[in-house]
Amino acid sequence: MAQEEKKCCEAKKTLSTLFKVVLGLVFLVLGGLAILKYWGALLLIIKGCIGLFLILAGVITLAIAKE
């Protein structure tokens, strides 16, 4: 009886892992397609965030130097 439960549990775990892998691959493909479709908007957002990233890097650097 315990052997049957173990096989059932292993099958569920394998199926769950397979589902997660397939779902992950689907998200990767959709993300790649979204990047290709909205490339111009993505570059605009990145250009707009450069200043904020530099300010954050400066604050972190000063916090590290203060120690």
Secondary structure, DSSP 8 states (H G I E B T S, - for coil): -HHHHHHHHHHHHHHHHHHHHHHHHHHHHHHHHHHHHTHHHHHHHHHHHHHHHHHHHHHHHHHHHH-
